[in-house]
């Protein structure tokens, strides 16, 4: 398993970095991110326990059409509204996660899981693409926030973890790990804020948005864990040997990307 994880990472990391920094146009990154999202859409139908191939393909096609719509210049004006809807959804998702398994009687139905899949996937892709166009470095900043929160939580949890964060959703996560993840990302947030030499007001906005993005990334991870637990599976798929499925790789970004993108848009950049 460890060998598979390492080999997969050795392939994916250079590919992602080339798409972000090496390509001369945005097309490779948009296509790569789109491919991951579409695989995630397919996996989402499995988590909904759909077995009909045509139904699963139809949902994936809807997501593909949504991604293409986000590229239409005339529709660019709706992106902030879409991000705002995503933020509203994550406030609801927080209640679902904290009340699981009782909350499953509300959300574990196709009538809700279908639009939830749309809200998870399309704004995430649009947010990543918008941040890429703002600057590949800002995109990497959001990636670093997500990775820092995850890695910090892992090591702090192993060293100090005693109190469960969400035992009914993800028994392995601890409050101590959560705090460790936040502290890890705080170092990065402060370093970038100092480097940018932001004014007092913009500094507070940047710190608040960055912290909110970190918290959202944790919620994104927990939400997918909750969905998988309800579906009775360990991973969303097996496309990445040793790492699971596409949703397993982007679960935190489904919350972090649209939230940071909306904050970026409201602030006019940093």
N, C-alpha and C positions, 0 to 999 in steps of 0.2 A: 504493500500500500504506500509506504513512504517513497519507494523508488518511483512508483507511478506519479505521485504528487510532484516529485522533483522534476521528472521528465516533462510532465505537462507544463509546469511553470517555466521550464527552460525554453519551451516552444512559445508559450503565450506571451511572456513578458517582452521579449524582443519584438514580437509582432505588434503588440499594443503600442510600444514605444515608437516603432517605425510609423504606424498609422498616425500617431499624435505629432511627432516631431520630424519624421523623415520624409513624409509624403509632400509633394508640391501642391496638392489640392486637398480639400476637405473630404473628397469622395471616399478614399479608403477608410477613414475613420467612421464616416457616416454609414458606410456599407457594413463595416465590421460590427459596429454597435447595433445596427439594424438586424444583422444576422443573429446576434446573441439574443436580442429582444424577441425575434420571431421564434427562435428555439424555445425561449422562455414561455411564449404564448402557447406553443404546443404542449409544453410540460404543464402549464396551468390547466389545460383541459384534462390532463391525466389526474391532477389533484382534485378536479371536480368530478372525477370518476366517470368521465365520458369514455365510452368504448367505440362509438360509431366514428369511423374514420372520416366520413364526409362532414360530420358535425365538428370534429376537431380541426379539420382543414379549413372549414368555413370561419371558425373563430380566428384562426391564425391569419386568414386572408383579411378579415376585418381589421386586425391590428396592422397588417401591412398597408392597407389603404389609409389608416390613420397616420402612419409614419409618412407616407407620401403626401398626405394633406398638409402636414406640418411644414413641408418644403415649398408649398405654393405661396408665393409672395403676398398675394391678396389675402391669405388667411393668417399671415404672421401676426396680425393684430389680436387674434384670439388667444395666442399663446399665454400671455399673462393671466387671462381668465382661466385657462386650463390649469395653470400652475396653482392658482388660488383654489380651484376645485380640489386639486390634489392635497393641498394643505388642509382644507376642510375635512377631506376624507381621513387624513392621518389623525385628526383629533377624534374622530369616531373610532378609528382602528385602535387607538390607545385604550378606549373603554372596552373594546372587544377583547384585547389582550389581557387586561387586568381582571376581567370577569370570566375568562375561560376556565372551565368548560361550559359554564352556564350560558355564556354568550353564543355558543354554537347553535342554539335553538333559533337565533335571530339570523345569523349570517350564513350558516352552512346550507344554503339553498341556491339553486342555479339562478333564480331570479335576481339574486344579489351578487353571486360570485362572477357572473358574466360581466356586469359593469365594473365590478371591483378589478377584474383583470385588465379591463381597458384603462381604468384610472391608474393602475400600477405601472403599466408598461409604456403607454404612449407619452405621458409627461416625462417619464424618466429618460427616454430617448431624446425628446425635444430639449430637455434641460442639459443633457450631456453635449448635444450638438451646439446649443447656444453658448455654453461655456467654452467649448472648443473655439468657436468663432470669436468670442471675446478675447481669448488668449489660451493657447495650449497649456500655459503655466497655471492659469486659474482652474482649468480642468484637472490638472495634476494636483492642485491644492485640495480640491474636493476628494480626489482619490486618496490623498495622503491623510485627510481627516478620517475617512472611512477605515483605511488600513491601520492608522494609528489607534483608533478607538478599538478595533478588533484585536490587534496584537497586544495593546496595553492591557485590555481586559483578560486576554488569555494568560499572559504571564503573571499579572497581579492575582488573578483567580487561582492559578496553580500555587502561588506562594502564600497567599493570605486568605483565600476564599473559604468562608464558613457559612455565611447567610445567603440563602437562595434569593435570587432576584425575581424570578417568575417560575416557581417550581412546577406549576401545572402546564407551562408552555415549553420551557427549556430548562430542565433540571440542572444542567451543567453550568449555567450562568449564575454568578454570585454578585451580591452588592459590592463586595470588595473589588471584584474584577471590573465592574461597571465604573467604580470610582477611579481605578487604575487607568482605564481607557480614557476617561475624561481628563485626568491629569496629564497623560501622555500627549493628548492632542492639544492641551492648553499650552504646552511648550512651543508647539508648532504655531499655534494661533498668535501667541505673543511675539514670536520671532518674526512672523510675516508682518504683523501690525507695526512693529518697530521699523522694519525695513521699508515699509510703504510710507512712513512718516505722515500718518493721517492726522487730520485736525481732530479736536476733542470730540465733536459731534459724530464725525464719520468713524472715528476710532470706536466709540461706543456701539455704533451700528454694526461695524465689522465684527467686533467681539461677540455681540449678541447673536448675529446671524451665524457666525461660525460655531458657536456653542449649540445653537438650535439645530444646526445641520448635524452635529455629532450626535445629539440626542435622537434626532430623527433616524439616523443610520442604525442606532440600536433598536429603535421601534420597528424599522423595516426588517431587520433580522428576526426579531421576535414574532412579527406577523407571519412571516413565511414558516417559521417553526410551528406556529399554531395551526396553520393550514395543513402542513405536513402531518402533524400529530393527529388532526381530525381525519386525514385521509389514510392514516396508518402506514406511512412510508418514512424512511430515513432520509432519502435524498429526493430532490425533484426530478432527477434523471441521471444519466451516466455518460453524457457526452464528453465530459472532461475526466479521464481516468484518475482516480485518487481524489478528485475534487467534487464529484457529484454532477449536478446539472447546471444549466445556464442560470436558472433562478437562484440556485445556491450561491452563485458567484455575484449576482447583481441585487440580491435582496435588500441590502443596506442602501444601495444607490437608488432604488425605486422611491425611497423617501428623501434621501439626501440631495439628489440632483435637482428635482423640481423645487424644493424648498430654497436651496441656495440660489438657483436661477431666478426665482421670484424676488428674493431679497436683493440680488444683483440688479435686477431691472428697476425695482423701487428706488434703490440708492443711486442709480445711474452709474454703477461701477465703483470700484475702489482703486 
